[in-house]
Amino acid sequence: MNPEELVIAQVYEFEDEAHLARSVLDAGGVDAKVLGSETAGFGGLSNDAAFQLVVRRDLFEKARELLENIESDDTEETVPAWTCHCGEEVDEGFAICWACGADWPGGDGNKETS
């Protein structure tokens, strides 16, 4: 990634959220980076205390589409603990594997969780 071509796609308060979103973008074919602020993690400082998810300018629209899909997924479904196809054990409440970025297989209603 050429740093001169990077734009901020989204800002997150927590590093884990930023890396999770980066995994979703990567799975969607959008190369992304997480840039952390030196002040991040020291609650109550300012809006500058955040983690920035950055993408190339030419992939910004595609990145925003993918991120909007995450944000609009407001299902009330409770995700149980599950084992991803990659072998990673994923804790209850997480619908995306933090190891490989795969979606919870029970999310479409016709697949079984492991």
C-alpha positions as CSV (number, residue, x, y, z in Angstrom):
1,M,0.0,0.0,0.0
2,N,1.3,3.4,-0.9
3,P,0.8,5.6,2.2
4,E,0.0,8.6,0.0
5,E,-3.0,6.8,-1.5
6,L,-4.5,5.7,1.9
7,V,-7.8,7.0,3.2
8,I,-9.6,6.3,6.5
9,A,-12.5,3.9,5.9
10,Q,-13.6,3.7,9.5
11,V,-12.5,4.6,13.1
12,Y,-12.9,2.3,16.0
13,E,-12.5,2.8,19.7
14,F,-11.2,-0.7,20.3
15,E,-8.3,-2.4,18.5
16,D,-10.2,-5.8,18.3
17,E,-13.1,-4.2,16.4
18,A,-10.7,-2.6,13.9
19,H,-8.9,-5.9,13.3
20,L,-12.2,-7.7,12.9
21,A,-13.4,-5.2,10.3
22,R,-10.0,-5.5,8.6
23,S,-10.5,-9.3,8.3
24,V,-13.9,-8.7,6.7
25,L,-12.4,-6.3,4.2
26,D,-9.6,-8.7,3.4
27,A,-12.1,-11.5,2.9
28,G,-14.0,-9.2,0.5
29,G,-10.9,-8.5,-1.5
30,V,-10.0,-5.1,0.0
31,D,-6.5,-4.8,1.4
32,A,-6.7,-2.8,4.6
33,K,-4.4,-1.7,7.5
34,V,-5.2,-0.8,11.1
35,L,-3.3,2.2,12.4
36,G,-3.4,2.8,16.2
37,S,-3.1,6.0,18.0
38,E,-0.7,6.4,20.9
39,T,-3.6,7.6,23.0
40,A,-5.9,4.7,22.1
41,G,-6.9,2.7,25.1
42,F,-6.8,5.6,27.6
43,G,-10.6,6.1,27.8
44,G,-12.1,9.6,27.9
45,L,-9.3,11.5,26.1
46,S,-10.7,12.6,22.8
47,N,-12.0,11.4,19.5
48,D,-8.3,11.1,18.4
49,A,-7.9,8.1,20.8
50,A,-8.9,5.6,18.2
51,F,-7.8,2.9,15.7
52,Q,-8.1,3.8,12.1
53,L,-9.0,1.3,9.4
54,V,-7.3,2.6,6.2
55,V,-7.6,1.4,2.6
56,R,-6.4,2.6,-0.7
57,R,-8.4,5.5,-2.1
58,D,-9.5,3.5,-5.2
59,L,-11.0,0.8,-2.9
60,F,-12.7,3.2,-0.5
61,E,-16.3,2.7,-1.9
62,K,-16.0,-1.1,-1.9
63,A,-14.7,-0.9,1.7
64,R,-17.5,1.3,2.8
65,E,-20.1,-1.1,1.3
66,L,-18.5,-4.1,3.1
67,L,-18.4,-2.1,6.4
68,E,-22.0,-1.0,6.0
69,N,-23.1,-4.6,5.6
70,I,-21.4,-5.4,9.0
71,E,-23.1,-2.4,10.6
72,S,-26.5,-3.1,9.2
73,D,-26.5,-6.7,10.4
74,D,-28.6,-6.1,13.5
75,T,-30.1,-9.5,13.9
76,E,-31.2,-10.6,17.3
77,E,-29.7,-14.0,16.9
78,T,-27.5,-15.2,19.7
79,V,-24.3,-16.9,18.4
80,P,-23.2,-19.9,20.5
81,A,-19.6,-20.9,20.9
82,W,-18.5,-22.7,17.7
83,T,-15.6,-24.3,15.9
84,C,-14.6,-22.7,12.6
85,H,-13.6,-24.7,9.6
86,C,-10.0,-23.5,10.2
87,G,-10.1,-25.3,13.6
88,E,-10.2,-22.1,15.7
89,E,-12.5,-22.2,18.8
90,V,-14.7,-19.1,18.7
91,D,-16.3,-17.8,21.9
92,E,-20.0,-17.3,22.3
93,G,-21.3,-14.0,20.8
94,F,-18.8,-13.8,18.0
95,A,-20.2,-14.4,14.5
96,I,-16.8,-14.0,12.7
97,C,-13.7,-16.2,13.3
98,W,-10.9,-14.0,14.5
99,A,-8.3,-16.4,13.0
100,C,-9.5,-16.5,9.4
101,G,-12.4,-14.0,9.1
102,A,-15.0,-16.7,8.2
103,D,-18.6,-16.1,9.1
104,W,-20.4,-18.3,11.7
105,P,-21.9,-21.1,9.6
106,G,-25.1,-21.1,11.6
107,G,-25.9,-17.5,10.5
108,D,-27.8,-18.5,7.4
109,G,-30.2,-20.7,9.3
110,N,-29.6,-24.0,7.5
111,K,-26.0,-25.0,8.5
112,E,-25.1,-26.6,11.8
113,T,-22.5,-25.3,14.2
114,S,-19.7,-27.7,15.2
